Amino acid sequence: MKSYIAEKQIRLVGKAWEVKHQLQLMLKQGGPNITLMDYAAGLHNPPQRKHLGNK
C-alpha cells in the first residue's frame, strides 16, 4: 500500500482492505472529532518538538 500526503489531501493507494485498515488507524490516531483536513495538515506540518541542549 502507498500513501501520498500533501497539505490538503491524503491519497491512499492499495487494496480495499488495506485502505480500510489505514483509515481505521488514522481514526484512532486523530480521534473521532478531527477532520480529514486537520489530520492531513498535522501530517504535513508536524508540531515542533523542543530539543534539550547538550550539557
C-alpha positions in Angstrom: 0.0 0.0 0.0 1.2 3.5 -0.7 0.1 6.8 0.7 0.7 10.3 -0.6 0.4 13.2 1.8 0.1 16.8 0.9 -1.1 19.8 2.9 -4.8 19.4 2.0 -5.1 15.8 0.8 -4.2 12.3 1.6 -4.2 9.7 -1.2 -4.3 6.1 -0.2 -3.5 3.5 -2.9 -3.9 -0.2 -2.3 -6.3 -3.0 -1.9 -9.7 -2.1 -0.4 -8.9 -3.9 2.9 -5.5 -2.1 3.2 -7.2 1.3 2.7 -9.9 0.5 5.2 -7.3 -0.6 7.7 -5.2 2.5 7.2 -8.3 4.7 7.6 -9.2 2.9 10.9 -5.6 3.5 12.2 -5.9 7.2 11.2 -9.2 7.5 13.1 -7.6 6.0 16.2 -4.6 8.4 16.0 -6.6 11.5 15.3 -9.6 10.9 17.5 -13.3 10.9 16.5 -13.7 14.7 16.3 -10.8 15.5 14.0 -11.5 16.4 10.3 -9.5 14.9 7.5 -8.2 18.3 6.5 -6.8 18.9 10.1 -5.3 15.4 10.1 -3.6 16.0 6.7 -2.3 19.3 7.9 -0.9 17.7 11.0 1.0 15.1 9.0 2.3 17.6 6.5 3.4 20.1 9.3 4.1 18.1 12.4 4.3 20.1 15.7 7.7 21.3 16.6 9.5 19.4 19.4 11.6 21.1 22.0 15.2 19.9 21.9 17.3 19.9 25.0 20.7 21.5 24.7 23.9 19.4 25.1 25.4 19.7 28.6 
